[in-house]
């Protein structure tokens, strides 16, 4: 599928994949597709950064290639490695049969047959369905040397393998980078990307998201769930719940056949929205009832 021709078309495409996209995000996604620029998304965990890449992949009919970042990730782990066990078998076989010469064997060992492609190299390969969507997820978990390596890879969309030479993408992949901002990513990398901060949605937007992801939930229950989570984000918590937690909580409530929120139901399902014991303890007992009463009073006014 070709790239959408307008911002409205981007929003429509993402909506068809269950991703509710506001105008500002739709604009930067449209520009990233139109200009062929990487898109750098920052925001709190659980606000839907990763889901944007998934929705783009599905909407465009392109492969999604995900590079999950972690501390200690290096270029070789992200690009390629040689299949050492298979190479050893080939060497032993050649020795036993007296086959290929040393030079021929070396050429064979360092060929595509023994190459294990990792996400960055895979994203550079041609694809009959068009350039894939390359998701570089949680970039802030890596360190500066890996960022420096990405500068070259994202500038020229090529990688170099010493034994094989330089491999350049015939068509640049659609690159989405995400960060939870546990540390600052270097400005040099950001300058090569279009940037967008993915914030918590407002009440109306979160209602749209929940109705798209959990359509079986009644409007009354959805309103209570969204209002309660929105209020939680104003509390002094170690980790505020994201949109992902809103959706998970609604699905848990549906599994319990809950038709509305009550202090008892909230106490039983806090683990779906809060992931730290200190935060859960704060919401036990009267505190959850206080927030629920406040939420219901607000909804009645509305």
Backbone bond lengths (Angstrom), bond angles and torsions (degrees), N, CA, C in turn:
res aa  C-N    CA-C-N  psi(-1)  N-CA   C-N-CA  omega(-1)  CA-C   N-CA-C  phi
1 X - - - 1.462 - - 1.530 109.72 -
2 X 1.332 116.67 137.15 1.456 120.54 178.86 1.521 110.59 -75.06
3 X 1.335 115.57 161.68 1.454 120.58 -178.84 1.526 110.47 -66.59
4 X 1.329 118.06 146.37 1.468 121.34 178.11 1.523 111.29 -58.13
5 X 1.322 116.16 147.89 1.459 121.53 -174.22 1.521 113.39 -93.62
6 X 1.337 118.19 -3.00 1.456 120.44 -178.83 1.520 109.37 -153.67
7 X 1.334 115.41 167.29 1.465 120.46 177.55 1.522 109.81 -64.58
8 X 1.338 116.18 -41.23 1.468 119.66 178.57 1.526 111.14 -60.61
9 X 1.335 116.05 -37.85 1.466 119.77 179.47 1.519 111.03 -66.99
10 X 1.346 117.09 -35.78 1.465 120.63 175.91 1.519 109.93 -62.75
11 X 1.337 116.81 -47.68 1.466 120.36 179.59 1.527 111.16 -60.96
12 X 1.323 116.24 -40.07 1.457 120.22 179.60 1.527 110.94 -65.92
13 X 1.330 116.35 -43.87 1.463 120.74 179.90 1.523 110.97 -60.78
14 X 1.329 117.16 -46.50 1.460 120.88 179.78 1.525 110.99 -66.20
15 X 1.330 116.42 -38.01 1.470 120.68 178.61 1.520 111.16 -61.47
16 X 1.322 116.23 -38.13 1.472 120.28 178.75 1.519 111.97 -65.16
17 X 1.318 116.87 -20.16 1.469 121.49 177.36 1.533 111.32 -97.02
18 X 1.339 116.30 8.86 1.464 120.15 178.11 1.515 113.80 84.04
19 X 1.349 117.33 13.52 1.471 120.37 179.53 1.524 108.56 -108.25
20 X 1.321 116.01 115.70 1.460 121.43 179.74 1.520 108.65 -85.40
21 X 1.325 115.92 119.07 1.459 122.19 -170.46 1.530 109.77 -120.92
22 X 1.341 117.14 126.13 1.462 119.00 176.94 1.531 110.36 -79.61
23 X 1.327 115.77 174.31 1.464 121.02 -173.16 1.527 112.37 -64.07
24 X 1.328 117.22 -41.09 1.466 119.80 -176.59 1.525 111.10 -66.05
25 X 1.326 117.03 -41.31 1.459 120.04 178.03 1.528 110.70 -69.65
26 X 1.339 115.92 -40.51 1.456 119.28 177.26 1.514 112.30 -59.62
27 X 1.345 116.36 -35.80 1.461 120.98 179.95 1.522 111.53 -66.02
28 X 1.345 116.70 -46.75 1.459 119.10 -176.52 1.532 111.00 -71.07
29 X 1.326 118.13 -31.95 1.467 120.62 174.74 1.533 109.78 -66.58
30 X 1.323 116.32 -43.64 1.477 120.02 178.20 1.529 111.10 -59.27
31 X 1.341 116.51 -44.36 1.461 120.56 -179.05 1.528 111.26 -66.64
32 X 1.342 117.08 -38.82 1.464 120.13 178.12 1.525 110.74 -61.61
33 X 1.342 116.42 -40.71 1.465 120.29 179.02 1.525 111.23 -70.66
34 X 1.323 116.36 -42.42 1.462 120.28 -176.42 1.526 111.88 -69.71
35 X 1.333 117.42 -39.73 1.462 121.62 -175.61 1.522 113.22 -93.35
36 X 1.336 117.37 -8.33 1.460 120.17 -178.20 1.513 112.72 68.10
37 X 1.331 117.44 32.72 1.457 121.61 -178.79 1.523 110.17 -101.98
38 X 1.344 118.35 144.47 1.464 120.26 172.41 1.532 109.79 -61.18
39 X 1.308 116.39 149.78 1.464 122.32 179.34 1.519 108.89 -114.36
40 X 1.331 116.06 120.48 1.465 121.86 -178.62 1.518 108.45 -103.15
41 X 1.337 116.35 119.68 1.461 122.47 -177.63 1.516 109.97 -114.48
42 X 1.314 115.97 123.65 1.460 120.98 175.00 1.517 109.23 -116.07
43 X 1.324 115.86 154.85 1.461 120.80 178.29 1.509 110.08 162.61
44 X 1.317 115.40 170.82 1.454 119.84 178.32 1.522 110.42 -65.36
45 X 1.324 115.54 156.97 1.471 120.13 177.39 1.526 109.88 -62.02
46 X 1.329 115.81 138.76 1.449 120.31 174.64 1.507 116.01 87.93
47 X 1.353 117.93 10.29 1.467 118.79 -179.65 1.528 112.57 -93.86
48 X 1.341 117.38 -2.62 1.462 119.62 173.61 1.509 116.06 106.79
49 X 1.340 117.84 19.67 1.470 120.35 -179.38 1.525 111.64 -66.41
50 X 1.316 116.48 -47.85 1.467 120.39 -179.83 1.525 111.37 -64.66
51 X 1.334 115.66 -35.41 1.462 120.03 -177.55 1.522 111.88 -65.30
52 X 1.335 117.11 -26.53 1.465 119.52 177.63 1.527 110.09 -60.79
53 X 1.333 116.34 -45.55 1.465 120.17 179.30 1.519 110.54 -62.83
54 X 1.315 117.26 -42.08 1.464 120.75 179.83 1.532 111.05 -63.13
55 X 1.340 115.91 -42.79 1.461 119.69 -179.65 1.526 111.20 -67.57
56 X 1.333 116.88 -38.41 1.466 120.56 176.75 1.523 111.10 -62.36
57 X 1.315 115.67 -44.75 1.458 120.54 179.98 1.524 111.13 -59.61
58 X 1.329 115.69 -46.70 1.463 119.58 -179.15 1.529 111.12 -68.44
59 X 1.335 116.49 -41.93 1.458 120.28 -177.17 1.526 113.21 -67.19
60 X 1.325 116.26 -35.50 1.462 120.69 -178.85 1.528 112.49 -90.18
61 X 1.335 116.51 -9.02 1.460 119.64 -177.39 1.512 112.79 69.35
62 X 1.334 117.12 32.36 1.468 122.29 -179.18 1.529 109.83 -108.60
63 X 1.315 115.70 156.53 1.463 120.39 174.33 1.521 110.13 -65.67
64 X 1.311 116.48 143.56 1.464 121.41 172.40 1.528 107.97 -104.35
65 X 1.329 115.98 120.67 1.463 122.05 176.90 1.523 107.07 -113.21
66 X 1.315 116.41 121.46 1.466 120.27 -174.10 1.520 111.25 -112.94
67 X 1.320 114.92 126.30 1.459 121.41 172.40 1.520 107.12 -107.31
68 X 1.316 116.79 104.18 1.458 121.47 178.96 1.528 108.81 -82.88
69 X 1.308 116.34 117.20 1.466 120.31 -175.82 1.528 111.00 -82.80
70 X 1.316 114.78 152.72 1.463 121.68 177.87 1.520 108.39 -156.96
71 X 1.312 116.10 163.58 1.454 120.55 -179.51 1.529 110.02 -64.33
72 X 1.315 116.35 129.54 1.463 120.91 -179.34 1.513 114.02 94.23
73 X 1.340 117.42 -2.78 1.469 119.69 177.26 1.530 109.67 -60.68
74 X 1.336 116.26 131.27 1.463 119.79 179.05 1.523 110.35 -123.36
75 X 1.321 114.84 175.55 1.458 120.35 -174.98 1.523 112.25 -60.14
76 X 1.334 117.18 -42.00 1.463 119.33 -177.11 1.523 111.47 -64.30
77 X 1.319 117.03 -37.33 1.469 120.02 179.17 1.521 111.30 -69.94
78 X 1.329 116.49 -28.91 1.458 120.33 -177.49 1.519 113.00 -88.81
79 X 1.345 116.76 -23.04 1.465 120.20 -174.37 1.530 112.10 -104.99
80 X 1.323 117.56 -59.59 1.471 120.12 -175.09 1.529 109.39 -164.68
81 X 1.297 115.25 166.21 1.459 122.37 165.07 1.522 107.66 -152.37
82 X 1.320 115.45 160.42 1.460 120.30 178.96 1.520 109.24 -90.91
83 X 1.333 114.65 142.81 1.460 121.34 179.64 1.529 108.38 -77.40
84 X 1.325 115.43 84.54 1.458 120.80 -173.36 1.533 113.21 -60.26
85 X 1.344 120.19 -46.10 1.483 118.83 178.74 1.532 112.69 -58.15
86 X 1.337 116.35 -42.03 1.471 118.98 179.55 1.525 110.84 -67.32
87 X 1.320 117.62 -36.22 1.466 120.59 176.70 1.533 110.77 -62.60
88 X 1.339 116.46 -41.39 1.464 120.05 179.82 1.524 111.23 -64.55
89 X 1.316 116.54 -38.86 1.467 119.98 177.40 1.522 110.12 -62.93
90 X 1.341 116.24 -42.69 1.467 120.17 179.69 1.528 111.13 -63.82
91 X 1.328 116.93 -38.63 1.472 120.68 178.52 1.523 110.55 -64.97
92 X 1.338 116.09 -46.80 1.475 120.11 -179.87 1.529 111.09 -62.41
93 X 1.328 116.18 -38.97 1.465 120.43 179.26 1.523 110.73 -64.83
94 X 1.333 115.88 -43.47 1.468 119.87 179.42 1.519 111.02 -64.17
95 X 1.328 116.05 -39.19 1.470 119.47 178.90 1.521 111.24 -65.53
96 X 1.327 116.88 -40.01 1.467 121.18 -176.93 1.528 112.08 -71.91
97 X 1.324 116.57 -32.55 1.470 119.61 -175.71 1.517 112.94 -99.21
98 X 1.358 115.17 -8.43 1.462 118.46 -177.53 1.508 111.57 62.59
99 X 1.338 115.91 39.04 1.461 121.64 -173.90 1.511 114.30 -79.83
100 X 1.328 116.53 -117.24 1.467 123.44 -170.98 1.515 111.74 -60.63
101 X 1.341 114.48 151.95 1.459 120.61 175.26 1.521 109.50 -67.88
102 X 1.331 115.09 166.52 1.460 119.81 -178.63 1.538 111.34 -58.05
103 X 1.340 116.74 -42.77 1.455 120.26 -178.86 1.523 110.96 -66.57
104 X 1.323 116.38 -45.19 1.463 120.26 179.44 1.523 110.94 -63.47
105 X 1.345 115.97 -38.22 1.461 119.99 -179.60 1.524 110.33 -65.54
106 X 1.309 115.72 -41.76 1.466 119.16 179.45 1.532 110.73 -62.80
107 X 1.327 116.51 -41.57 1.466 120.13 177.75 1.523 111.33 -62.60
108 X 1.343 115.46 -39.58 1.455 119.85 -179.84 1.524 111.54 -68.37
109 X 1.347 115.97 -41.14 1.468 119.63 -176.55 1.521 112.29 -64.00
110 X 1.342 116.06 -34.33 1.461 119.68 -178.84 1.524 110.50 -106.52
111 X 1.325 113.23 58.12 1.460 121.40 177.41 1.528 108.76 -123.17
112 X 1.319 115.97 175.96 1.468 120.23 -178.56 1.526 112.36 -58.88
113 X 1.317 116.53 -25.96 1.464 119.94 -178.09 1.528 111.74 -60.44
114 X 1.322 117.17 -32.74 1.465 121.02 -176.51 1.541 112.16 -107.57
115 X 1.316 115.77 11.07 1.467 120.59 -177.99 1.519 110.35 -92.10
116 X 1.321 116.33 126.93 1.465 121.61 174.41 1.520 107.62 -101.16
117 X 1.313 116.33 112.14 1.461 120.41 -176.89 1.529 110.78 -82.68
118 X 1.302 115.43 129.18 1.459 122.42 173.85 1.534 108.79 -98.07
119 X 1.335 119.17 174.68 1.467 120.80 -169.14 1.526 116.60 -52.19
120 X 1.338 118.56 -44.16 1.469 118.63 -175.77 1.524 112.31 -65.47
121 X 1.321 116.95 -41.91 1.464 120.00 177.76 1.524 110.42 -68.25
122 X 1.309 116.83 -41.74 1.460 121.28 178.78 1.527 110.80 -57.53
123 X 1.344 115.63 -38.77 1.470 119.90 -178.61 1.523 112.44 -70.11
124 X 1.334 117.61 -18.56 1.470 121.44 179.56 1.524 112.58 -85.44
125 X 1.311 117.23 -12.10 1.460 120.35 -176.74 1.533 111.19 -76.99
126 X 1.338 117.47 148.92 1.468 119.87 177.08 1.521 111.32 -66.65
127 X 1.329 115.93 147.96 1.466 121.57 -178.80 1.521 108.19 -138.37
128 X 1.309 116.78 131.30 1.467 120.59 -176.47 1.524 112.19 -64.87
129 X 1.345 117.58 -22.43 1.468 121.03 179.86 1.524 112.67 -90.46
130 X 1.333 116.58 2.97 1.454 120.31 -178.16 1.515 111.04 105.10
131 X 1.315 115.73 168.63 1.460 120.99 -177.38 1.522 110.64 -57.79
132 X 1.327 117.42 136.68 1.461 120.00 -178.50 1.528 112.21 -73.87
133 X 1.314 115.81 168.55 1.460 122.13 171.30 1.530 107.00 -92.55
134 X 1.321 116.21 118.73 1.459 121.64 -179.95 1.521 108.62 -101.54
135 X 1.317 116.30 113.53 1.465 122.13 179.00 1.525 108.88 -100.49
136 X 1.331 116.54 114.56 1.467 122.31 174.12 1.524 105.77 -101.75
137 X 1.324 115.46 96.75 1.462 121.73 -165.96 1.523 112.33 -94.21
138 X 1.337 115.31 132.82 1.468 123.37 176.63 1.535 110.81 59.50
139 X 1.313 115.09 55.50 1.462 121.85 -178.92 1.532 111.48 -59.35
140 X 1.317 117.33 -29.18 1.467 120.61 -177.53 1.528 112.93 -66.09
141 X 1.330 117.55 -10.30 1.468 119.98 177.25 1.535 112.18 -79.74
142 X 1.337 117.13 -16.79 1.461 120.08 -178.58 1.526 109.98 -87.47
143 X 1.335 116.04 -174.14 1.462 119.45 179.94 1.532 110.05 -117.20
144 X 1.334 116.47 177.98 1.463 121.69 -173.04 1.529 114.11 -63.54
145 X 1.344 120.73 -37.83 1.471 118.66 177.57 1.529 113.33 -57.72
146 X 1.330 116.99 -37.53 1.462 118.62 179.10 1.524 110.29 -70.70
147 X 1.318 117.19 -37.23 1.465 120.24 175.20 1.525 110.66 -58.59
148 X 1.336 115.95 -43.73 1.464 120.38 -179.98 1.526 110.67 -61.04
149 X 1.318 116.78 -39.85 1.465 120.25 177.24 1.531 110.62 -63.08
150 X 1.348 116.91 -40.95 1.462 120.18 -179.16 1.526 112.19 -64.07
151 X 1.340 116.66 -29.33 1.456 119.77 179.31 1.520 111.27 -54.78
152 X 1.333 116.18 -46.27 1.463 120.05 179.16 1.517 111.45 -70.23
153 X 1.325 115.48 -44.82 1.467 119.40 -176.05 1.528 110.90 -61.68
154 X 1.354 117.19 -40.26 1.462 120.54 -177.15 1.525 112.39 -83.42
155 X 1.335 117.21 -18.55 1.466 119.58 177.08 1.524 111.55 -78.25
156 X 1.321 116.05 -45.12 1.467 120.87 -174.56 1.524 113.32 -106.99
157 X 1.342 116.36 -8.78 1.467 121.58 -176.52 1.524 110.77 49.61
158 X 1.316 113.43 51.36 1.454 120.01 176.11 1.526 109.58 -148.17
159 X 1.316 115.87 155.03 1.460 121.70 176.37 1.528 107.65 -132.99
160 X 1.320 115.11 154.03 1.462 120.25 -178.25 1.520 110.07 -116.18
161 X 1.320 115.24 128.43 1.461 122.40 173.52 1.523 106.24 -112.31
162 X 1.312 119.34 114.98 1.476 121.20 -173.64 1.519 113.89 -49.98
163 X 1.323 117.42 -40.68 1.469 120.22 -175.93 1.529 112.96 -77.84
164 X 1.346 116.96 -20.51 1.464 120.19 -175.01 1.519 113.48 -117.04
165 X 1.331 117.24 -18.20 1.458 120.68 -178.16 1.524 112.11 100.44
166 X 1.312 115.74 -162.46 1.466 122.07 -176.59 1.522 110.36 -90.83
167 X 1.311 115.42 133.68 1.461 121.70 177.97 1.522 107.38 -115.09
168 X 1.317 116.07 117.86 1.469 121.70 -177.16 1.522 109.68 -111.12
169 X 1.317 115.90 138.45 1.458 120.47 -179.86 1.524 110.06 -68.31
170 X 1.341 119.44 127.25 1.461 120.73 177.13 1.527 111.26 -64.76
171 X 1.326 114.95 -29.52 1.465 122.05 175.42 1.528 107.18 -139.94
172 X 1.329 118.53 121.82 1.465 120.21 -175.94 1.524 111.75 -57.72
173 X 1.325 117.53 137.49 1.462 119.73 176.56 1.525 111.04 -68.03
174 X 1.315 116.05 160.53 1.468 122.06 174.02 1.523 106.36 -84.28
175 X 1.324 117.30 109.49 1.461 121.32 -169.94 1.530 110.92 -102.17
176 X 1.325 115.04 126.63 1.469 122.40 173.79 1.528 107.50 -120.06
177 X 1.324 116.50 121.04 1.459 121.09 175.05 1.522 108.52 -110.20
178 X 1.327 117.44 138.86 1.462 120.30 178.53 1.524 110.19 -124.38
179 X 1.318 114.63 154.01 1.463 121.15 177.32 1.519 108.92 -148.78
180 X 1.340 115.79 136.42 1.461 121.34 174.13 1.527 111.75 -89.61
181 X 1.312 115.34 4.30 1.470 124.46 176.81 1.530 112.60 59.98
182 X 1.324 115.96 39.96 1.463 118.96 171.21 1.522 110.29 -72.79
183 X 1.321 115.98 -17.90 1.466 122.80 170.28 1.509 107.56 -152.94
184 X 1.318 116.41 164.10 1.460 120.61 179.72 1.529 110.28 -78.92
185 X 1.304 115.76 133.95 1.461 121.99 173.41 1.521 108.16 -85.88
186 X 1.334 116.98 142.57 1.465 121.79 -173.40 1.531 111.50 -60.46
187 X 1.335 114.77 141.00 1.465 120.39 -178.44 1.518 112.88 -59.15
188 X 1.318 117.30 -33.96 1.470 120.34 -178.11 1.526 111.25 -60.08
189 X 1.316 116.58 -37.12 1.469 119.67 177.97 1.525 110.69 -73.31
190 X 1.333 116.12 -41.55 1.466 119.30 -179.92 1.523 111.52 -61.52
191 X 1.338 116.63 -35.04 1.464 119.77 -177.72 1.525 112.41 -64.66
192 X 1.302 117.06 -23.05 1.460 120.30 179.25 1.523 112.18 -84.78
193 X 1.313 116.41 0.03 1.463 121.06 -175.22 1.524 110.98 -124.53
194 X 1.312 115.78 158.91 1.452 120.72 161.90 1.525 106.97 -82.67
195 X 1.322 116.63 145.05 1.471 121.01 -170.83 1.534 110.64 -119.67
196 X 1.338 114.36 143.49 1.464 119.30 173.44 1.531 109.59 -151.14
197 X 1.315 114.82 134.11 1.465 120.36 174.81 1.522 107.79 -91.91
198 X 1.338 117.00 120.26 1.468 122.06 179.34 1.522 107.31 -93.32
199 X 1.319 115.41 108.16 1.460 120.75 -175.13 1.524 110.30 -96.95
200 X 1.347 115.05 170.65 1.462 118.96 171.33 1.525 108.55 -62.97
201 X 1.319 118.07 138.99 1.471 119.67 -179.39 1.529 111.19 -74.77
202 X 1.333 115.84 159.13 1.459 118.76 172.63 1.531 109.64 -76.26
203 X 1.316 116.28 -179.99 1.469 120.33 -174.12 1.530 111.80 -59.02
204 X 1.328 116.44 -48.13 1.466 119.73 -175.78 1.529 111.12 -64.39
205 X 1.336 116.23 -41.86 1.458 119.83 -179.37 1.522 111.18 -66.82
206 X 1.330 116.27 -40.01 1.467 118.59 -179.77 1.525 111.06 -68.98
207 X 1.329 116.43 -31.96 1.464 119.51 174.24 1.527 110.25 -62.57
208 X 1.327 117.22 -43.86 1.463 120.81 177.87 1.522 111.05 -60.18
209 X 1.327 115.68 -42.86 1.468 120.26 -179.43 1.525 110.29 -63.15
210 X 1.325 116.43 -46.21 1.461 120.22 -177.99 1.521 111.03 -65.86
211 X 1.319 117.82 -39.60 1.461 120.05 179.04 1.526 111.46 -67.20
212 X 1.347 116.68 -29.26 1.465 120.11 177.46 1.526 111.42 -75.22
213 X 1.342 116.81 -36.95 1.463 121.36 -175.05 1.530 113.12 -91.47
214 X 1.326 117.23 -25.62 1.473 120.71 179.14 1.529 108.66 -136.57
215 X 1.331 116.83 65.94 1.470 120.31 -174.39 1.528 113.96 -63.60
216 X 1.337 116.54 -19.62 1.466 119.11 -178.99 1.521 112.59 -75.14
217 X 1.314 118.30 -12.75 1.468 121.23 178.51 1.524 109.42 -74.83
218 X 1.328 116.30 137.12 1.456 119.91 178.79 1.523 110.11 -67.63
219 X 1.323 116.00 158.38 1.461 119.54 -179.79 1.521 111.12 -63.40
220 X 1.338 116.16 -37.60 1.467 119.61 -178.89 1.524 110.83 -63.58
221 X 1.336 116.96 -46.67 1.463 120.44 179.39 1.526 110.34 -65.46
222 X 1.332 116.90 -41.55 1.462 120.42 -179.63 1.529 110.94 -60.86
223 X 1.326 116.54 -41.58 1.460 120.25 -179.78 1.531 110.68 -63.75
224 X 1.319 116.60 -41.74 1.461 119.94 179.35 1.527 111.00 -66.01
225 X 1.324 116.19 -43.00 1.464 120.72 -179.44 1.526 110.35 -62.13
226 X 1.315 116.59 -50.40 1.464 120.33 -177.95 1.527 110.73 -63.90
227 X 1.314 117.51 -44.13 1.466 120.64 -179.67 1.524 110.96 -63.36
228 X 1.331 117.15 -39.01 1.466 120.26 179.83 1.528 110.26 -66.43
229 X 1.329 117.13 -45.20 1.466 120.27 -179.76 1.528 110.54 -65.02
230 X 1.342 116.19 -40.97 1.460 119.15 178.21 1.525 111.14 -61.15
231 X 1.315 117.06 -38.25 1.462 120.55 177.36 1.529 111.06 -68.78
232 X 1.329 116.69 -38.24 1.467 120.19 177.98 1.525 111.14 -58.04
233 X 1.335 116.74 -35.76 1.464 119.84 -178.01 1.531 112.67 -67.63
234 X 1.327 116.91 -14.83 1.472 119.70 176.43 1.522 111.60 -91.91
235 X 1.336 117.23 -8.06 1.460 121.27 -179.64 1.532 110.50 -81.94
236 X 1.316 115.14 164.15 1.463 121.26 179.44 1.531 109.38 -83.89
237 X 1.336 114.90 84.69 1.460 121.18 -177.85 1.518 109.83 -115.24
238 X 1.333 115.80 152.48 1.466 120.34 176.92 1.519 110.73 -68.11
239 X 1.325 117.27 -40.33 1.475 121.88 179.66 1.523 108.56 -137.42
240 X 1.322 115.33 110.73 1.456 120.54 -179.59 1.530 109.87 -72.95
241 X 1.313 118.41 142.50 1.469 120.62 -179.42 1.523 111.69 -69.58
242 X 1.325 116.23 139.29 1.457 121.69 177.80 1.520 111.17 -93.43
243 X 1.316 115.51 -176.00 1.462 120.54 178.44 1.529 110.40 -64.17
244 X 1.325 116.45 -35.28 1.471 120.06 178.53 1.526 110.66 -58.39
245 X 1.345 116.72 -38.89 1.463 120.53 179.36 1.526 110.83 -70.07
246 X 1.340 116.96 -35.33 1.465 119.96 176.54 1.522 110.41 -58.82
247 X 1.328 115.62 -46.59 1.469 120.49 -179.23 1.523 110.62 -65.92
248 X 1.341 117.16 -45.08 1.466 120.46 179.38 1.528 111.06 -59.57
249 X 1.326 115.77 -43.11 1.470 119.92 -177.79 1.530 110.62 -64.16
250 X 1.317 116.74 -44.85 1.464 120.02 179.19 1.531 110.79 -59.35
251 X 1.338 116.31 -41.56 1.466 119.23 179.57 1.531 111.58 -67.55
252 X 1.330 117.20 -34.90 1.460 120.50 175.73 1.523 110.97 -64.88
253 X 1.318 115.93 -42.38 1.469 120.10 179.28 1.524 110.90 -64.11
254 X 1.326 116.13 -38.93 1.467 119.57 177.29 1.525 110.88 -64.67
255 X 1.329 116.59 -38.89 1.467 120.22 179.16 1.520 111.39 -64.84
256 X 1.332 116.44 -26.49 1.464 121.44 178.55 1.527 112.22 -92.18
257 X 1.338 116.52 4.44 1.471 122.77 -178.96 1.525 112.37 59.61
258 X 1.311 116.34 31.48 1.469 120.08 177.30 1.523 109.12 -76.47
259 X 1.321 116.38 136.24 1.470 120.23 179.31 1.527 111.68 -105.20
260 X 1.352 115.93 -15.34 1.457 120.39 173.61 1.522 108.85 -158.78
261 X 1.322 115.32 170.65 1.455 119.91 -179.28 1.523 111.09 -84.36
262 X 1.316 114.33 142.98 1.461 121.78 173.39 1.522 107.41 -141.89
263 X 1.333 119.02 158.64 1.465 119.84 178.74 1.521 112.79 -55.39
264 X 1.335 116.61 -35.29 1.458 120.30 -178.64 1.535 111.11 -68.94
265 X 1.321 115.76 -44.90 1.465 119.87 179.55 1.528 110.51 -64.96
266 X 1.308 116.22 -40.29 1.471 119.98 178.91 1.532 110.31 -61.83
267 X 1.329 116.12 -45.70 1.465 120.20 -179.40 1.521 111.54 -61.15
268 X 1.325 116.94 -35.85 1.467 121.01 -177.91 1.527 112.88 -74.22
269 X 1.335 117.28 -21.79 1.466 119.88 -171.32 1.533 113.20 -121.98
270 X 1.319 117.87 16.20 1.468 120.33 -177.99 1.527 112.56 -59.94
271 X 1.318 116.08 -28.43 1.458 119.57 -179.17 1.520 113.86 -65.97
272 X 1.345 116.47 -12.44 1.461 119.50 177.94 1.527 111.80 -82.68
273 X 1.330 117.38 -22.35 1.463 119.78 -176.65 1.523 113.45 -115.61
274 X 1.334 117.38 -23.37 1.464 120.83 179.47 1.520 108.91 -119.17
275 X 1.323 117.40 135.08 1.460 121.67 -172.10 1.521 113.06 -114.30
276 X 1.333 117.39 8.27 1.465 120.94 177.48 1.527 109.37 -127.54
277 X 1.331 115.93 135.10 1.448 120.71 -175.35 1.527 112.42 -60.16
278 X 1.334 117.22 -37.30 1.472 119.42 179.09 1.519 110.98 -60.78
279 X 1.338 116.59 -40.02 1.466 120.15 178.62 1.529 110.58 -67.66
280 X 1.321 116.68 -40.19 1.469 120.42 179.62 1.515 110.82 -63.47
281 X 1.324 117.08 -41.67 1.459 120.19 179.42 1.525 112.20 -62.77
282 X 1.337 116.39 -35.39 1.466 119.51 178.60 1.518 112.39 -63.36
283 X 1.350 115.12 -29.27 1.468 119.62 -175.74 1.516 113.34 -94.58
284 X 1.301 117.69 3.09 1.462 120.32 179.68 1.525 110.50 -74.36
285 X 1.305 115.57 148.01 1.474 120.94 171.58 1.520 113.99 69.05
286 X 1.305 115.43 -129.93 1.466 121.45 -170.18 1.529 112.82 -67.60
287 X 1.320 118.29 -26.03 1.457 120.29 -178.01 1.523 111.37 -65.25
288 X 1.323 117.06 -42.21 1.465 120.38 177.19 1.522 110.62 -64.33
289 X 1.336 116.92 -39.70 1.474 120.66 178.83 1.526 110.42 -65.33
290 X 1.330 117.24 -38.54 1.464 120.37 179.16 1.522 110.61 -61.11
291 X 1.340 116.16 -46.50 1.464 120.13 -179.49 1.523 110.35 -65.96
292 X 1.334 116.91 -41.72 1.466 120.66 -179.69 1.527 110.63 -62.89
293 X 1.332 117.06 -43.47 1.476 120.31 178.55 1.525 110.33 -61.41
294 X 1.315 116.09 -40.67 1.466 121.05 179.27 1.526 110.53 -64.67
295 X 1.332 116.16 -41.72 1.461 121.32 179.25 1.521 110.96 -63.69
296 X 1.312 116.63 -47.02 1.469 119.86 -177.83 1.530 111.13 -64.94
297 X 1.332 115.91 -37.85 1.470 119.18 178.11 1.530 110.43 -64.14
298 X 1.313 116.06 -39.43 1.478 120.18 179.06 1.517 111.07 -66.76
299 X 1.321 116.89 -42.98 1.464 120.61 179.94 1.515 111.97 -65.38
300 X 1.323 117.18 -34.49 1.463 120.43 178.70 1.519 110.71 -66.55
301 X 1.335 115.63 -36.79 1.458 119.93 178.69 1.521 110.60 -66.91
302 X 1.341 114.56 -42.36 1.457 119.84 179.10 1.513 111.42 -65.84
